[in-house]
Amino acid sequence: LAVFGVPYVRCSRCGHVGVGARPQPEVLDEIFAESETHSSTYIDRSAIETRMTQIIAPKLDWCVGLFQERNRRPPRSVVDVGAGGGHFLAGAARRGMEAEGFEKSRASRAFAREAFELELREDDFLSAGGTPVDLITFWGLLEYVAQPRDFIAAALRRLTFDGMLVVEVPRVDSLGTLVQGMEGAVVARHMDPTTHVNGFTDASLCTALAEEGFIPVAAWYFGMDAYETCVQAALRADAPRLFEALADFIPVIQQALDRGRQCDDIIIAAVPAR
């Protein structure tokens, strides 16, 4: 696959996909620290409660349920890395957890302060250290970083003995990728080599987790492939109303794709192998 003329290359061992000539880490850091465009989804005040009920609450339910099933108690503390506007941490705090977050974006940190009274850390999670916590989350983080395994290794150092790491990443082997890779398609979301320097397979993510000291214990498959397909169809036909006409197809088609594991997103929960 090539996007904007930039090729992605694939590992022959685990299927992992990455931008061959990727930006230097400091360039990526500057983009995410200074660009409000990349933060716009997470700092929309009008969408706070919709995001909290439709996105954050299900993720929290999944994480807390898994943790409680394994440890017979809910998690007491959480660190979210790449915390965006602080929505997940705000939801965790409402459930009584001690919440700590790391976020590069100035705009996102300001939003978290104003909307949730959360002070997100701007320093580097990889070297920050801190007291052990029960739960660490990477929601849509590892696709943006030059060395994903460094973050997985840092999480292992920061977790309690019975802690859990939860990672959400884009799946490259999906309908969303195929549609976006067709001639004439444009980037609506998903595979964007200017920021998404990694595209994961189930094998590549689980390989990275296992080789850095984790055991994957649960997976949640879902995506926005049907949305992506409808957007590309409307763009190709130069008919904005086509998307509106097709909108009721989206949840029906997506449910089938999720069940068949042809979707463009996955969440993996993993526990320390020690």
C-alpha positions, -999 to 999 in steps of 0.1 A, spaced: 0 0 0 12 35 -8 -6 67 5 4 102 -7 31 83 -27 46 70 6 49 32 7 42 10 37 64 -20 40 55 -54 56 75 -76 79 77 -112 65 77 -127 100 47 -112 118 30 -91 91 36 -58 108 33 -28 84 52 4 87 63 35 68 97 27 54 111 63 55 95 74 88 99 108 104 124 111 133 108 108 168 114 145 176 96 155 144 65 134 154 67 148 189 66 184 176 37 176 153 16 162 182 27 189 207 18 219 185 -9 208 160 -44 215 171 -57 197 140 -46 164 153 -63 171 186 -96 184 172 -115 152 177 -106 151 214 -112 188 223 -147 192 211 -168 205 240 -201 198 223 -193 161 221 -181 155 257 -211 136 270 -216 117 237 -180 106 238 -182 97 275 -213 75 271 -208 59 237 -170 55 236 -155 58 271 -180 39 291 -179 7 270 -141 7 271 -141 12 309 -166 -15 313 -145 -39 293 -112 -30 311 -127 -31 346 -147 -63 339 -116 -81 327 -94 -69 356 -121 -78 382 -126 -113 366 -88 -120 370 -82 -103 403 -115 -104 421 -114 -66 426 -116 -36 404 -85 -17 394 -76 11 419 -52 31 397 -47 38 360 -22 55 337 -33 65 302 -5 73 278 -15 96 249 -45 106 269 -60 131 244 -85 154 261 -86 132 292 -120 116 286 -109 81 297 -92 93 328 -122 114 337 -144 83 334 -119 63 355 -118 90 382 -156 90 383 -154 53 392 -130 60 420 -97 52 404 -65 72 409 -59 86 374 -27 98 358 -22 107 322 5 116 297 -2 138 267 21 157 242 -5 180 228 -8 214 244 -43 219 232 -54 185 246 -38 192 280 -55 226 282 -89 210 273 -84 183 300 -77 210 326 -107 231 316 -132 203 310 -123 178 336 -99 195 360 -72 170 351 -35 179 349 -20 157 323 18 153 322 38 166 293 70 147 301 80 114 285 63 83 298 94 62 287 116 79 313 91 93 338 89 64 362 64 65 391 47 42 415 32 9 402 -4 10 389 -30 -16 383 -40 -5 347 -21 11 319 -39 20 286 -26 30 252 -57 41 233 -46 47 197 -10 55 207 14 29 192 6 36 156 20 71 161 53 63 177 87 53 161 94 25 185 62 9 199 81 -18 219 97 9 240 63 18 253 53 -18 260 85 -23 279 80 9 299 44 -3 308 58 -36 322 81 -16 345 52 5 358 26 -22 364 17 -39 397 23 -76 399 -13 -84 390 -17 -54 367 -30 -52 331 -20 -34 299 -47 -25 274 -36 -15 239 -58 -3 210 -43 -2 175 -54 -1 139 -55 -34 121 -39 -32 86 -55 -64 73 -91 -50 71 -117 -38 47 -108 -2 56 -73 -7 44 -84 -23 11 -109 4 3 -84 32 11 -58 14 -10 -79 15 -42 -69 38 -70 -85 72 -66 -92 68 -29 -83 96 -5 -74 95 32 -105 98 52 -90 81 83 -71 49 92 -39 47 71 -22 81 70 16 78 66 22 114 79 12 102 114 3 65 113 38 52 109 27 17 121 -1 -6 110 -6 -37 131 -17 -73 125 -30 -95 154 3 -114 151 25 -83 151 9 -68 182 8 -101 201 44 -108 191 56 -75 204 36 -80 237 50 -115 242 86 -107 234 84 -77 259 71 -98 288 33 -99 284 7 -126 279 -23 -115 258 -55 -125 276 -84 -109 257 -93 -92 224 -121 -69 212 -126 -65 175 -144 -35 160 -139 -8 134 -152 19 111 -147 1 78 -183 5 67 -180 42 74 -148 43 54 -164 25 25 -194 48 24 -172 79 25 -150 67 -3 -181 59 -24 -195 94 -19 -162 110 -27 -157 89 -59 -193 97 -70 -188 134 -61 -222 130 -43 -222 142 -7 -258 131 -2 -248 95 -11 -232 91 23 -264 102 40 -284 78 19 -261 49 28 -257 58 65 -282 32 78 -261 5 62 -231 13 84 -240 -4 117 -254 -35 99 -223 -40 77 -199 -32 105 -214 -57 128 -208 -84 103 -172 -72 97 -165 -72 134 -178 -107 139 -157 -119 109 -126 -101 122 -122 -81 90 -125 -48 109 -98 -21 112 -94 -19 150 -85 -42 178 -80 -38 216 -58 -64 233 -56 -68 271 -23 -83 283 -8 -92 317 28 -95 329 43 -130 322 62 -128 355 
